[in-house]
């Protein structure tokens, strides 16, 4: 078996990500780019890093990958037909922990779909930034790659690299699944919808990140509160409720009309316990429609979110939506984008929300040096221009807020932070 295959079919989520690329780059210079950042104690020598990366054939293989489609209605493939390279960049004598300029670097589709930046800072500290186009892999895939690079995982065969062959369904079953999902989405996303947008999107969007940090003790309190406020099946409903209530507070302060929030939340579509695949996005979605009448107490909001989660799992909505995305792999990508953005061409959600894939929490050392912290920076789709991501590392919770000033101002982000902290740490006052 060839460890590094020359081709494999794109996933339905890959084709969706490619369709979204035009939406992501229309108004801002940085497109659908994710970044995983490790803050390291010490200065791993440049020569050591170059040697270690050059010894990992997986990076040369990843750099060769691009999407190719043979016919108009054929399924596209990932094909390793580029010249191999390792796009790594070193930045010496830096004072910033994470230079903002690096966060604004785009990754075009006509070259390697990832890059590595190493920032050498004063006081013998370094920052390792792995950036990748979301088209190439999801957050779970990126975490798998970092584990492999760090020697915490071995690649015995290509089963961890690419997806196994998907189950083939009959045309009638595909069609029935697609129609059921289509009908659900039309009802769930019916306008009017609440949005963080203040008006029509504008070119030259000013994009920023805000990292909201919690201590280990605060994280424990938040997770106790999640259970007290009725969160089931993990902490995600409590996280989402806290974000929805904080966002609704901003809209109230603006005097905006009350309208339901519509928030698609990505779900990992892998079988539980599996490590791969590294390449391709293995994602589906849960779609939450949250009317203002249910944005009351934290308990009420959590219960409403949980009820939708249970109903959609019971109705196999994420599975059916994944089937529909796989079906759309045969659709020309520009036509797919027109379908996604709808006739109005506006915001695809009230705001974007996700809980990042579990970070490589056991990765306490990288290149033999202690890891002080890690942050998963999400892409920020504009419109809506406001993305909220929860993540954990070393038993502490972080919220990464990606925002565009044309949608949410710096002052509003400060208010949002105060509100979401209160929702998480205090919740409903007894």
Buried (B, 14 or more C-beta within 10 A) or exposed (E): EEEBBEEBBBBBBBBBBBBBBBBBBBBBEBBBBBBBBBBBBBBBEEEEBBEBBEEBEBBBBBBBBBBEBEEEEEBBBBBBEBEEEBBBEEBEEBEEEBBEEBBEBBBEBEBBBBBBBBBBBEEEBBBBBBBBBBBBBBBBBBBBBBBBBBEEBEBEEBBBBBBEEEEEBEEEEBEBBBEBBEEBBEEBBEEEBBBBBBEEBBEEBEBBBBBBEBEEEBBBBBBEBBEBBBBBEEBBBBBBBBBBBBBBBBBEEEEBEEBBBBBBBBBBBBEEEEBBBBBBBBBBBBBBBBEBEBBEBBBBBBBBBBEBBEEBBEEBBBBBBBBBBBBBBBBEBEEBBBEBBEEEBBBBBBBBBBBBBEBBEEBEBBBEBEBBBBBBBBBBBBBBBBBBBBBBBBEBBBBBBBBBBBBBBEEBBEBBBEBBBBBBBEBBEE
